[in-house]
């Protein structure tokens, strides 16, 4: 059975395939635009994430550097305190004979410290000593031991 077609319609199907190809091209262009826009968005997000990671790394590094510096300062100060404490003289009173008043001795070196008269003589002999200060010390010593 043959179908009868009007004269306005042709029997070739080429016109319908052209519309399909144009539709496919438009669809492909649309998909490409969407993908391209999405890729730009992903690139922007990745860029922001990378900047956040950089800022976080710089901040963490700065905090670590300050903590390390504080740790080093504490260690150096403790070392110097220990060194000074060991080298410093610890003065304490000792008495060998109960009838004799205690003398001042320095621990650490095993040598007794100078008594008051020796310290005074050493201070007076010093060229840096102010003569007015020596005179004041002598005047106070002459007034009596009760002051």
C-alpha positions in Angstrom: 0.0 0.0 0.0 1.3 3.2 -1.0 0.5 6.4 0.7 -0.3 9.3 -1.1 1.5 12.5 -0.2 0.6 16.0 -1.1 2.9 18.0 -3.4 4.0 20.4 -0.7 5.8 17.6 1.3 8.8 16.0 -0.1 9.7 12.5 0.5 13.3 13.3 1.7 14.0 13.4 5.4 17.1 15.8 5.1 15.2 18.8 6.5 14.4 17.1 9.8 18.0 16.0 10.3 19.2 19.5 9.8 17.0 20.7 12.6 18.3 17.9 14.8 21.9 18.9 14.1 21.2 22.5 14.9 19.4 21.5 18.1 22.4 19.3 19.1 24.8 22.2 18.5 22.7 24.5 20.7 22.5 21.8 23.3 26.2 21.3 23.2 26.9 25.1 23.4 24.6 25.3 26.4 26.2 22.4 28.2 29.7 23.9 27.4 28.6 27.3 28.9 27.3 25.6 32.0 30.4 23.6 32.4 32.7 26.6 31.8 30.7 28.7 34.4 30.9 25.8 36.8 34.7 25.5 36.3 35.2 29.2 36.9 33.2 28.8 40.1 35.3 25.8 41.1 38.5 27.8 40.3 37.3 30.7 42.4 36.5 28.3 45.3 39.8 26.6 45.0 41.6 30.0 44.9 39.8 31.1 48.1 40.6 27.8 49.8 44.3 28.1 48.9 44.4 31.7 50.3 42.7 30.5 53.5 45.3 27.7 53.8 48.1 30.2 53.2 46.8 32.6 55.8 46.4 29.8 58.3 49.9 28.5 57.7 51.4 32.0 58.1 49.5 32.5 61.3 50.4 29.1 62.7 54.1 29.7 61.8 54.1 33.0 63.5 52.5 31.6 66.6 55.1 28.7 66.6 57.9 31.2 66.1 56.8 33.3 69.1 56.4 30.2 71.2 59.8 29.0 70.3 61.3 32.5 71.0 59.6 32.6 74.4 60.8 29.0 75.2 64.4 30.1 74.3 64.2 33.2 76.4 62.9 31.3 79.4 65.7 28.7 79.0 68.4 31.4 78.8 67.0 33.3 81.8 66.8 30.1 83.8 70.4 29.2 82.8 71.7 32.7 83.8 69.7 32.6 87.1 71.1 29.1 87.9 74.7 30.2 86.9 74.4 33.4 89.0 72.8 31.6 91.9 75.6 29.1 92.0 78.3 31.7 91.7 76.7 34.1 94.2 77.6 34.1 97.8 75.1 32.8 100.3 75.9 34.5 103.6 75.0 32.7 106.8 76.1 33.0 110.4 78.2 30.3 111.9 79.6 29.9 115.4 82.4 27.5 116.2 82.7 28.4 119.8 79.5 29.3 121.7 81.3 32.0 123.7 82.4 33.8 120.6 79.9 35.8 118.6 79.1 34.3 115.2 81.1 35.5 112.2 79.8 35.9 108.7 81.0 33.2 106.3 80.4 32.8 102.6 79.3 29.4 101.4 80.6 28.0 98.1 84.2 29.0 98.3 85.0 27.9 101.8 86.5 31.2 102.8 85.0 33.4 105.4 83.8 36.8 104.3 85.5 40.0 105.5 84.3 41.3 108.8 82.9 44.8 109.2 86.3 46.4 110.0 87.9 44.8 106.9 85.0 45.8 104.7 85.2 49.4 106.0 89.0 49.6 105.5 88.6 48.2 101.9 85.8 50.8 101.2 87.9 53.7 102.5 90.9 52.6 100.5 88.9 52.5 97.3 89.6 55.5 95.1 86.0 55.7 94.1 84.8 56.3 97.7 83.4 59.7 98.5 85.2 61.2 101.5 81.9 62.7 102.8 80.4 59.2 102.9 83.5 57.9 104.9 83.1 60.9 107.3 79.4 60.0 107.8 80.2 56.4 108.5 82.9 57.3 111.0 80.6 59.8 112.8 77.8 57.1 113.1 80.4 54.6 114.4 81.6 57.0 117.0 78.1 57.8 118.3 77.7 54.3 119.7 76.6 50.8 118.9 73.1 51.4 120.2 72.0 53.1 117.0 
